[in-house]
Amino acid sequence: MDRGTHTTATALIDAVRERTAAARAAEAAAFVAVGDWAAAHTSDEVVGDPITTLGEWDSEALAGDQFLELGGPGAPVVAEFCISEIAAARGCSFDAARRLVGDAVELRYRLPRVHARVVAGEVDVWRGRRIAQATRTLTFEGAGFVDRHVAYVAGKATGPEVDRLVAEAAARFDPETTEAERHAADGDRYLAIDLGDTAYTDPLTGTLRGTVNVHGSLDLADALDLERSIAHVAHQLGELGCDPNIDIRRSMALGEIARRCEGVATLEYAARDASEEEEPRPVRRARREVVLFVHLDQAAITGVTTGIGPGIDAYTGMTGIDLARLDTPGAPRGVVTVEQVQSWCGLPDTRVTVKPVIDLTADVAVDGYSPPDRIAEHVRARWPRCVFPYCTRSSRTADLDHCARYDENGPPGQTSTRNLFPLCRRHHRMKTHPERRTGRRWAYRPTDPAKNEPPNAVIWTSPLGLRYLVDRDGTRPWSPPDEPLGPAPSLDDA
């Protein structure tokens, strides 16, 4: 790419960024105006107050303007008719306007920190609304918990991450309901195999399909065990040359697992002496492994406490259920109760592994190319996500990339916690291989505090020479005034 073409391409990208920023600012201003309009049409009552019920009002009152509960507990009620003005002004349906006003009320009165970032243009309106929609059923204290923890990362938090935080808030501030719902969900578990005549015949032609439908609802730990077994057997079938369609191999794997389990119960016996008269016994095999990563805060390590007694939740100040954080590859991340973890570990065929505590402030290095488990776990604990700009993929499933290229004839200690970073497979390829059109590639380096750069971060340079800073809080464009944008990295810079 010559200099003139590069300048034109950069100008086009700059135009996209400028117009995107202007559109975000305009959308934020419109959203604030909706909130101001709703605030001007609120009542002194708030959601959760014992206000008059509709059944006690006369027919004239029922036909007039009513106050609606659009936010969660603690938010003011809003006059119904004011929503029609918003709908007309925006050219949308009443229901769409009602949802918009409800999100504005929820953010303004129950999520003030997130609302402030939306107003400032630091968080997209759609992200703020997504958080507001998730917190509506929480108590006022629970919403405040979510607000404190998500506000500073609201610009990058994904929907599942917000949902997990909301679930944690519900467990902390309404533990009785949470535990009751968990036990109620246990009663909803089932597994159905449709063996009826209509299950394996085509409903339209009546021809034999030879397949049946299987569906159910399992305990999380049981589902993880089943998923791991199916994936493993499906991979084995693929290596043996079975059908290339992964879905077909997975369905075949379930039948193979069933036949293997039957063999364990009926054909595999414990070794015994020929003189023994007792019947042979089935061999018990470990079917589940629970790996526990124990994370301790500074108070737990130093022994300095805040004076809060045992069993007291530091956020609520009340006795509540104990929570554990789930972080298993292939599993939904979030919190579960300690009682549920105990039920997983308490089975006689479960092997429990407790990983050692990792000091993330220490630097660890080895001389070989492949990092051992202790270094890999260290890097993934330090960087929970792929470090590519705006990527949200978990580091648990990412590759570990040598930021400075590994040299077989180089100095020792090149594979270290300071030179390894998680990159998902797609972004690892983008860092390794050039673009077809420009011949340039993405590249990154750790920040240098000596150059007044933020610590514990990386700076990426795009094929156009644009820079982005990525740290644990997210991604932002990076262009220090004393460091002009340079050319994009070529393959020779690898």
N, C-alpha and C positions, 0 to 999 in steps of 0.2 A: 504494500500500500504506500503510494507516494505521499509527500507532505500535504499537498492540496486536497487529496481525497480524504486523508486522515482528519484534516481541519473541518471539512464539510460534514463528515460522519459525527465528529464530536459536537459540532453545532446543532445537528439534528437531535442528538441525545440530550443536549442542554435544553433544547426547546421542549422536548417531552417532559423533562424534569420540571422546568419552570411552569408549564401549563398544568401539570399534575399538581404541583404545589398550590397554584392559584385555585384549581378546582376544589382541592381539599379545604382551603381557607374559606371559600364561598360556602361549601357544604356545612362546615363547622359554624359559620355565622348564621346560616339558615336554621340549623338545629338549635342554636342558642336562642334565636328569635321564637321558635316554637316553645321552648321552655319558659321564656319570659311571658308569652301569651298564656300558657297553662297556669303559671304562678299568679297571674292577675285574675284567674277564675277559680281559685281554690276556696275551700271553706276552713273554718277553724278546727273542724274535726279532722282526725287522721285515721288511716286504715288501722283497724283493730280496736278503735273506740266503740263503746256500746251505743251507737247512734240509732235513731229510730228506724225500724224495719219498714219495708215497703208495705207489708200487710197492715200496718197501723195507720197508713196515710189514707186520706180520702181520695175520691176519684179525680178531683180537680188537681190534687198534688201529683197523682200518678200520671196525669196527662201533661204536666209541665216539665220544666227543666229539672233534672235530677243530678245528684252528685254521685260520681262513679269512683270506685276503688281501682285505680289504674296502676298504682305502685304497691310495694310491699308494706308490711307493718311499719308504722311511723311516718309514712308519706301522707301528705294531705290528699283529701278527695277533690275531684275536679268536676266542674259543671259539664254536663253532657253536651249541651248545645254549642259550647265554644269549639267543640271538635269539628263541627260542620264548617266553620270558617276556615280552619286549617285545611280541611279536605278540599274546599273550593280553591283556596289560594295555591295549593300544590297540584291541583288537578288529579286527585287520587280518590279512591273510595273512602267511605266513612270508616270502615274497618281498618284500612291501612293507616288512616290518620289517627285512629284511636291507638293503634299499636305504637305509632311514632310518639304521640303525646305521653303514653305510658312509659316508654323508654326514657323520654326526657325527664319526666317526674322522678323515675327511679334513680337516674344518675344524679340529678340535682339534689335530692333530699336524702338519699341513702348511700350514694357512692360519690361523695364530694371530691375525693382525690382524683378518681378517674375522670369525673366531670371537668375538673380544672385542666387536665391534660387535653381533653377534647376541645375545650374552649380555646386553649392556647395553640391548637393546631398540631400538637405533638402526637396525637392518637387519632386515627381515622374514625369518623362517626360510626361506620358500620361495626368497628371493633368495640366501641363503647356500648353500642346498642346490644351487641351479642352478650356482653357481660351483664348488662341490665336485665336481659331476658332470662339469664341463668339464675340471678339472685332473687327473683321476685318472691319466691316461697320461703326465703330465709327469715329468721327473726331479725330485728333491727340490729342486734349485736352481731349476729352472723354476717349480715351484709357489711357491717363495718370491718369485720375480720377480713373478708374478701377484698374490700376496698384498700386496706392497708397493705395487703400482700401482693395485689395484682397491679396496683397503680403504676409502679415504676417500670413494669414490663408489659403494660397494657398494649403497647404498640407492636408487640411480637407474640404475645401469648396466643396459642392455638385454642380452638374450641374445646377439644378434649382436656387440655390443661386447665382451662377455666372450670369445666365441669368437675374435674377432680378436686379443685380447691373448694368449690361450692359444696361438694359432698363432705369434704373434711370439716367445713364450717358447720354444716348440719349436724355432723357427728359430735362436734365439740359443744355446740350451744343448744342442741336438743338431743342429748344422748339416748333418752328413753325411747323417743320415736324412732331413732336410727336403729337401735337394737331390736325393737319390735318389728320394724320393717325387714330387717335381715332375717329374723326367725320366720316371719311370714313368707319370705321368698323361699326359704328351705322347703316349705310345703308346696311350692309351685314347681319343684323339679320333677321332670318326667322324661321318659325316653320311649318313643313310639316307632314301631316298624310296621308299615302298612302292608300286611300280608293278605289282605282281602283280594277278591277276584279283580276288582276295578283298579287295584294298585299297579298291577303289572301288565295291564292291557290298555291300548290306546282308547280313550273315551269317545273318540269320533269314529274311528274305523273298526274298533273291536279287535284289532290285530294284536298279537302277543308281543309285548315289548321285552319281557324278560328282566325287568328291573322293578324295584320297589322304592318308595320314598321313606327316608329316615329323618326324624326331627325330634327335638327335645330341648330341655333346659337343664344344665348341669351346674354343680358347684364349680367355682372358679378353678380351684386346684385340680379337680377331676378333669375339667375341660383342658387345662394346660397339659396334664399327663397324656390325655388322648391326642391332642394336637401334636405333641412331641413325638409320640409313637407313630402316628399316621405319616408325619413328614419324614421320619427316619425310614420307614418301610417303603414309602413311595419313592424315596431316593434310591433305595436298594433295588427296587423293581426297575427304575430307569437305567441303572448301571447294568442290569441283566438284559436290557434291550426291549423292555415292555413298551407299551403304547407311549408315544412322545407327549400326548396330552396329559398334563399334570393332574387335571381334575379326574380323569379316568383312572390314573394310577392311584390317586388318593382313595377313590372308592374301592379299588381292588385291595388297597392296603388294609382297609377296615376288615374285610373278609379274611385276609391273611392273619391279622392280629387275632381274630376270633378263633381261627384254627390253631394258632400257636398256643393260645390260652387253654384251649381244650386239651392240647397235648400236655401242658404242664400239670393239669389236674388229673389226667387219667393214665398217662404213659410214662412220665418221668418220676422215678422213685428214688428215694434215698438209698445210698449203698448200704448193704446189710450182709451180715455173715449168713452163709447157706444153712447153718444149723439153727438160726432163729426161726421160731414158729409163728411170730406175730406177722400180721399182714403188712405189706410194704406201705410206706407213708409217702404222700405227695411232697415234693420238694417245694419249700417256700422261697420265693425270689423277691428281691427288693424291687418294687414297682414305682417308687416315688423318691425323689431327692429334693429336699428343701435347702436352699442356700441362703443364709442370713448374712447380710452386710450390716454390721453394727456401726452406726454413726453416733459419735458422742460430741456434745457441745463443750465449750471451754470450761463451763462450770463443772461438768462431770469429770473432766480430766484434772482440773486444779483443786477440786473439792470446795470451791467457793460457790455458795448458793445464794439465792435471792431471799431466803427466808420462807419460801413457799413450802409447805409441808408435803410429805409423800402422798401421791395419788391426787394432787391438786393440779388442775390444768393451768399452765402459766398464762394462757390467754383469757380464760373465763374466770379464774380465781375460785372455781368450784370443783368439787369432786365429780369426775366423769369417767367415761370409758377410756381405756388406753388405746392408742392408735399406733399402727405400724405402717410404714410406707412401702408400697409394692413397686419394685423396679426389676422386672424380669423380662428378658428379651422375648418378643412375641406376645407379651401379655399386656393388658391395659394397665398403665401406671396410675397410681393413686394411693389412697389410704384404705386400710382394712382394720378391723378390730384385732387386738392382741388375742382375744378369745378365738377368733377364726384361725389365726396362725397356729395357736396351740392345738386346735383340732386337726390341722394338717400335719403337724409334727408328732401327734400322739399315736398315729397308727403304727402297728407293730412292724409293717414292712416299709417304713419310711427311714431314709438315711438323712440326717441333719448335719449340715456343714456350716460352721461359723467362720466367716472370713475375718482375718485380723484387721485391726483399726489402721487406717491409712492416714499418715500425716501429709496433707496436701502442701505444706510449706517446705517440705524437704525435696531435694533433687536426687534422683536415683538414675544410674546409668549402667549399661552393660556394653561389652565390646562386640557382641554378635549383631547380625542384622535384624533378626526376629526378636521382638520384645517378649520377655517372660510374662506370665500372668500377673505378677505383682506390679510390673510397670504398666501393663495394659489397663488394669483396674485403676491404677493411680490416674492415668491420663483421662479415662472415661469419667472418673469421679470429678476431676477438675473441670472437664468440658462435657457437660451433659448432652450437648448437641453437636452436629456437624458444624465446623467453624466457617463454612462458606457463608458469604453475605446473605442474610435473611433465611437461611435454611433452618428448618425445624425438625429434621430427622434426628432420631435418638442416636447418641454415640455408641450405644450398646450393640447396634447392628452395623456400625460404620467401620471402614478401614482405618488403620493407624498409619499416617503418612509421615515420612521424614521431611520436615520443612527444609532443612539443609540436606541436599542430596547425599545419600550414604556412599562413602568411598571405601572400597575394600582395602586400599593401601593408605587410608587416612589415619588420623589419630584415634586412640581408644575412646570409648565412651560416647560414640556418635548416636547410639540408640538410648536416648534419655527422656526423662519426663519433660524436659525443656525443649526437645527437638521433635517430639511426636505430637501430632494433632489429629483428631478424628475427622475424617472426610467420608461422607456417604459415597457409594460407588460412582454415581453420576458426576459429582463434583470432583472426585478424585480423577476421573477421566478428563474432565475439563482442565484440571491443573496440570495433568501430565501431557495431554495432546493439544496441538494448536487448532485454531479455527481453520476451516477449509478455505475461507475467502481471504482472511487477513494473514494467515500463517503465524499468528501470534496466539498466546495462551494466557490464561489467568495465572497469577503468581501471588504469593503472600510471604510475609516475614513477621517475626515477633516485634512488638513495639520496643522502643529504646527509651526508658525514662530519662536518660542523660540528654536526650533531644527534646525534652518536655513533652513526650508522648505518654499517654495513659499506660500504666503498668498492667500486666496480665491481659494483654490483648494482642490481636494480630491485625496487620494492615494488608488488604488485598489490592492488587492493581489489575484492572480489567484489560482486555485486548485493546481498548481505545485509550488506555492510560488513565482512566478514572479510578479514584481510590476510595476504599470503604474500610472503616474501622469496625472490627467485630470483637466484642468482649462478652462476658456472661450476661450483660444486660440487654444485648441486642446488636443491631447494626445501624451505622449512620455514615453518611458521606464524609470523607476525610480529605481536606485540602488546606493544610496550614499555609498562612500567607507568605511565609518565608521559604516555602518549598513548592515551586511551580510544578504543574503536571508534566511528567516526562513521557517518553515513548513507552508503549506497552512492552512487556518482557517477551523476548524471542526465545527460541529453543536453545540458543547459545547461553542464555542466562540460567539454564536449569542446573 
